[in-house]
Amino acid sequence: MPAPQGAILRPPAQALAPRVRAMWATTSLLASVGATAATVATVLVLASSDESTAAWIAGCTGALLSLAMLASAALRVTVEYRNYRYEVTELGLYVSSGWLWRRWQIVPHSRVQTVDTRAGPLHRLFGLVAVQVATASAAGSTAIPGLSVPAAAELVEELARRAELDEGT
Amino acid sequence: MEPREHPTLEGRLHPLAVLVIARRFIGASLIPLAALLVSLGTRVLVPLLLAVVLLGVPLAVLSWWRFRYRVGAGRLELRSGVLSRSVRTIPLDRIRGVDVSEPFVHRLLGLVKVEVEAAAGGGSKAELSLAAVSRAQANALRAVLLGAGAAAARGPAVLHRAGPQLLALGGVTSLRYLVAPLAIVGVGLNLADDLPGGFVERAGDAAIDLLPTDALGIAVLAAGTIVLVLAIGAAGSLLVDWNFTLTDDRERLTASRGLLTRRIVTIDRNRIRGADVGDTPLRRIFRLVSITAIVAGLRGRTGGTTLAPVLPADETHGLLQVVDPAAPDPVAPLARHPRAARRRRLQRAIALPALAVLAAAALRSPWGVAGAVVLAGLAVVLALDRYRQLGHGFDGSRLVLRSGSLRRRWSELDPAGVVAFELRSSPAQRRSGLCTLVVHLGQGAGSRRALDAGELQAAGLLAGLHPRLLEPLLERSSSPQLERASSSIAAE
């Protein structure tokens, strides 16, 4: 039987804000810089106390860890950004995410309980907002991690209107 | 909804409730008391006990005095508190159910405990319980809170009653006791390091010395162990589910059970979203199943929604139809999942035992290799059965999903109760044209999934479950094939 190979649902219409890539890259970069700094410090301490084998092991592990973080950052800003999409249809919210393990979630408007927006320090730095949509089931709740401020406001407004929620809940 | 007329009802807990409350106070202070005793010695025992009695009993009496309940004007009010007073008000239309239970101490005093299930809107899940009331009070409360006066007059019908033989057989076949010995071994191994003087090792050695070495002795020991385990399984089931009775007053189902602690659970029929039918390989031999209602809006309480702990398989459909008239027959054939799903079950099952075989071979241990090979064989048998049990179906009104082998579960549910739909696909699934469809049911009801369904099957299910919402989201390329797929599902 010819299989459609993992594409039985069409991609949702809208992408995240492009700036979310910059935010993800910054997060990963910061983590990578932190890991590198910790590695350098460990290697220096070990080398100064004549533990050269241990210093080599620590250095290599740390370097690999930092590289892995950079690689995951590269994947996030390319593939994950491409796959993380959302769309408000007439009857529901449709979100796709994931790269290797892909996920498509569809929440009927009538089942939405709360719509939350959140903006952490990094979000604010890049002018982004994260939107969380909760249903009666924790596992059936969904999130859109990075939208521009106007796009988020529009999404919340639209979801609230469609779910017949009052504004601000 | 038409406004129901609720009579007014007011009262306190039963006077003997003082004992229950006092027991709770004293129970809470036991550990600090023990600490004091240990640090100060036994000469403080008498003053301490005096202090507890002098403080605890008046506190319990006061707490009993302050606690009042009142039903009227469409709401339930609970007033309580010794130092800080509180009044809790619950509109009657938010009340989902009333549970009456009889913990052991209550049974001795002839009292019952009442817990009110209220809709958990938002996040506040306040516990609403009446610690101890008389049975008559509990019945009056239930009738008023649930507006069941008319229904009670009609008399509830008994849907299912489990007798002792059935329960004993159910306990033996539940296989639940197989997990308990593993837990005991785990605890034992943990204790081995902590107990002083190598106690567990010495006990183990002593036990090994006592073990018989001749064939007859071993056979007797094995038979004795099996009989003991089965007896424990039967006894556990009898204790928990003694005289399990499911009654129906057309609006609510009421399940009561238990030998020492008797529990009564009420389920609002409007909140039933479907049902799970579970069994084990052993139960399949005896043709027995257990039935659990899928109920939305109840807090997750294990075993709270059991409709039948054990039931002959032939009676399943009949009972299901009383609860949910549209329920399909559990023995009706389901759409099988593609052969690729079988390969995936096998791959997953064989990986660990194969590693064990390699490890045993590397260690040159013939017994290890033999054991690992047997293990691998069992894993393959289990994987094949797990594949055989995978299935799904949708008859236009109820979604049916089946999976599992050692604990097989067949679920029927109303798509209208689905809170969110989800499709998952891993790289390995995509290579084989498979995916997993998950339906989330919300508060307390959990999720059910169609594991490793064919992609076209999943598309067909999605299009059928909620056509107006989901059909526009399907990839156009799969639509013509979909026509065929969905018509073949409908034909089954």
Chai-1 contact restraints between the chains, C-beta under 6 A:
chainA,res_idxA,chainB,res_idxB,connection_type,confidence,min_distance_angstrom,max_distance_angstrom,comment,restraint_id
A,A3,B,G433,contact,1.0,0.0,6.0,A-B,restraint_1
A,A3,B,E455,contact,1.0,0.0,6.0,A-B,restraint_2
A,P4,B,E455,contact,1.0,0.0,6.0,A-B,restraint_3
A,P4,B,S477,contact,1.0,0.0,6.0,A-B,restraint_4
A,P4,B,S478,contact,1.0,0.0,6.0,A-B,restraint_5
A,G6,B,S425,contact,1.0,0.0,6.0,A-B,restraint_6
A,G6,B,R430,contact,1.0,0.0,6.0,A-B,restraint_7
A,A7,B,E475,contact,1.0,0.0,6.0,A-B,restraint_8
A,I8,B,E455,contact,1.0,0.0,6.0,A-B,restraint_9
A,I8,B,A459,contact,1.0,0.0,6.0,A-B,restraint_10
A,I8,B,E475,contact,1.0,0.0,6.0,A-B,restraint_11
A,I8,B,S478,contact,1.0,0.0,6.0,A-B,restraint_12
A,L9,B,L473,contact,1.0,0.0,6.0,A-B,restraint_13
A,R10,B,E475,contact,1.0,0.0,6.0,A-B,restraint_14
A,L91,B,R468,contact,1.0,0.0,6.0,A-B,restraint_15
A,L91,B,L469,contact,1.0,0.0,6.0,A-B,restraint_16
A,G92,B,L469,contact,1.0,0.0,6.0,A-B,restraint_17
A,Y94,B,L473,contact,1.0,0.0,6.0,A-B,restraint_18
A,L100,B,P427,contact,1.0,0.0,6.0,A-B,restraint_19
A,W101,B,S426,contact,1.0,0.0,6.0,A-B,restraint_20
A,R102,B,S425,contact,1.0,0.0,6.0,A-B,restraint_21
A,R103,B,R424,contact,1.0,0.0,6.0,A-B,restraint_22
A,W104,B,L423,contact,1.0,0.0,6.0,A-B,restraint_23
A,Q105,B,E422,contact,1.0,0.0,6.0,A-B,restraint_24
A,I106,B,F421,contact,1.0,0.0,6.0,A-B,restraint_25
A,V107,B,A420,contact,1.0,0.0,6.0,A-B,restraint_26
A,P108,B,L469,contact,1.0,0.0,6.0,A-B,restraint_27
A,R111,B,V419,contact,1.0,0.0,6.0,A-B,restraint_28
A,T135,B,V419,contact,1.0,0.0,6.0,A-B,restraint_29
A,T135,B,A420,contact,1.0,0.0,6.0,A-B,restraint_30
A,A136,B,V419,contact,1.0,0.0,6.0,A-B,restraint_31
A,A136,B,G442,contact,1.0,0.0,6.0,A-B,restraint_32
A,A136,B,Q443,contact,1.0,0.0,6.0,A-B,restraint_33
A,S137,B,V419,contact,1.0,0.0,6.0,A-B,restraint_34
A,S137,B,H440,contact,1.0,0.0,6.0,A-B,restraint_35
A,S137,B,G442,contact,1.0,0.0,6.0,A-B,restraint_36
A,A139,B,H440,contact,1.0,0.0,6.0,A-B,restraint_37
A,A139,B,S447,contact,1.0,0.0,6.0,A-B,restraint_38
A,G140,B,V419,contact,1.0,0.0,6.0,A-B,restraint_39
A,G140,B,A420,contact,1.0,0.0,6.0,A-B,restraint_40
A,G140,B,H440,contact,1.0,0.0,6.0,A-B,restraint_41
